[in-house]
Amino acid sequence: MLIRKIIYLAYSTQIKMRMFKRKSYMQELVEYIKKNLKKGYTKESLKWALINQGNSKLEIEKALRKVDEELAKEAPILKTKPEIRYEIIEPKIEKESFWKRLFSG
């Protein structure tokens, strides 16, 4: 009975350590993605760069979703809607016909 408890505690500690490492790994991915998005890289290019470095595709997609959520929270909320104006501009074409140019010269 005592051995089972010790094994259980050791196993649960291992799981907690893995979860802690996972969280820091995920946070590192999120920070890496945010930093490089600010530099001007696209999400798609960052995704493939991370995959080529050996990172899990699922973990990368989770990190991208988390980045989207965090950036959405940071984005300013517009109080008023922007005003959209439409203006039709007629083109002015003053072109001499082909036949007039051909026979006038």
N, C-alpha and C positions, 0 to 999 in steps of 0.2 A: 504494500500500500504506500509506504513512504517512497519507495523507488518510483512508483507511478507518478506521485506528486512532483518529485524532483524532475523527472523526464518531462512532465507537462509544463512545469515552470520554465525549464530550459527551452522547450519548443515554443512556448508562447513568447518568451523573450526574443527568440530568434525571429519570429514572425513580426513582432513589434519593431525590431531593428531593421528588417527588410522594408517594412512600411515606411519607416523614417527615412531610410536611404532612398526609397522610391519617391517620396515627397521632395527631397532635396534634388534628386535627379530631374524630376518634373519641373521644379522651380528653376533649375539651371537651364533647362531647355527653353522655358518661357522667357527667361531673361535674355538668353542668346538670341531668340527670335525677335524680341522687342528691340534689342540693341541694333540688330541688322536691318530691321524694317525702318528704323530711324535713319539708317545710312542710305536707304533707297533700294535695298534688295526686295524682290517680290517674294511672296509666301511660297510660291511654287519652286522658285530657285533654292530657297532655304530648305524646303522640304526634301528636295532631291540631294542637296549637299549633305544634310544630316543622314539620309538613308545611305548615301555612299560612304559615310564615316562609320557605318555599322550600327546606327541607332534603329530601334524598332519603329516600323511604320505606324503601328497603332499608338505608341507613345508620342510620336511626333504629331499625329492628328489630334490627340488629346491636348497636347501643348498648344497647338494652333487654335483649337476651340477656346482654351483658357485665355490665350492672348487676345482673341476677339472679344471675349467677355470683359477682360480688364480694360482694353482700349475703349470699349463702348461705355464703360463706367466713367472713364476719364474725359470723354468727349463732352463739350459744352452743350447744354440744352438750349435750343433756340426758343425765345419767348414769343417772338412774332414770326409769322411766315414771310419769307422774302417775296417781294413784289415782282412779278414777271410781266414784262412789257413786250408786245409784239409789234413790229413795224415792218410793213411791206415796202420794199424798195424796188421800184421798176427800173430795169436796165435801159439805158439810153444807147441805142445802136444807130449810128449814122454811118452806114457803110454803103459805098457805091456798088452798084450791081456789077457782076462780072462782064456782062455784055457792054455796058457803058465804058468800062475801063478798056476793054478790048478794042472797041471801035473809035474811041475818042482820041487816042494817041497817035 
